[in-house]
Amino acid sequence: MSLANFIFVLIAAFFGTFLRFCINNNFLISIIGSFFFGFIIAKRFTKPINRILLSGFCSCFTSFSGFMYFLYELVNLQDYVKIFVYLNIMIVLNLFMMHCGFIISRKIT
């Protein structure tokens, strides 16, 4: 990867992290991030652009660690029903939103 692309990944990561900080809602961030991910994948950008958008922006925006921290808090509360429901809803809803992003991106092109 060239130095310019590396800098663009860092800039995209900064904006993804900044938006995550501004929204501060794991559920909403996960839904929006899955939609963006599907939208970007469907566009078939070049490899450097995909790396900038997916590895830079989307990875820092959605941050799997934020999702895991929320689940860890539920484990500490020993609320196993909420854990089961939240996990299933998040997985199904995120797959659905990623598919919606993919379909909408294809319709726009």
N, C-alpha and C positions, 0 to 999 in steps of 0.2 A: 504494500500500500504506500502510495506517495505521501510526502509530508503534508501537502495541501489537503488530501483526502482525510488524513488523520486529524488535521485541524478542524475540518468541517464536521467530523464525527464528534469531536469535543464540543463544538459550538451547538450541534444538535442535541447532545447530551445535556448541556447546560439548559437549553430551552425546555427539554423534557422534564428535567428536575425542577426547574422554576415553576412550570405549570402544575406539576404534582404538588409542590409546596402551596401554591395558590388555591388549588381545589380542596386538598386535604380531606378526601373522602375515598377510602379504598374501593368501595363498591362502584361508585361512579367512575373513578379512574380506570378500573378494570374493564368496565363496559365500553367506555370511550376508546381505550387503548386497543381492545380487541377489534373494534370497528375499524380504527385506523390501520391496524395490522392487515386485516383482510382487504381493505381498500388499496393499500400500497402493494400488496402481493399481486393483486389483479392487474395493476398498471404495467407490470413487467418492465420496470426501469432497468437501467444498466446496473452492473454489479456494484460500482462505487456509490451510486445513488441509493441503491437498496441498503448497502452497508450503513450509509449516513442516516437514512430514515429509520431503518429497523433496529440496527445495533446502537445507533446514537440516540435518536429521539424516543422511539417506542420502548426500548429497554429501560431507559431511565424514567420514562413517564409511568409505565405500568409497574415496574419494580416488584418482582416476585417476593422480595423480602417483606414488603409492606403487607401483602396478602398473608404470608406466613406469620407475621407478628400478630395480626388480628386473630388468626386461628389459635396461636399460642395463648393469647389472653383468654379465649373461650375455654381452652384446656385448663388453665389455672382456675377458672371459675367452676370447672367441672360441669359445664352445661353441654352434655354430650348430644342432646337432641338438637340444640342450636348448631353445633359443629356439623352434624350430619346434614341438616337442612341447608346450612350456608354453603357447605362444600358442593352439594348436588346442584343447588341453584346457580352457584357461580360457574361451575363447569358447563352446564347446559346453556345458561344465558350467554356466557362468553363465546362458546362455539356458535350459537345463533347469531350473535352480533358480528362475529368475524365473517360468517357466511353472508350476512346482510351487507357488510362493507364490500365484500368481494363482488356480490351481485350488482350493487349500486355502481361500483367502479366500472364494471363491464358495460352497464347500460349507458353510462356517460360517454364512454369511448366510442 
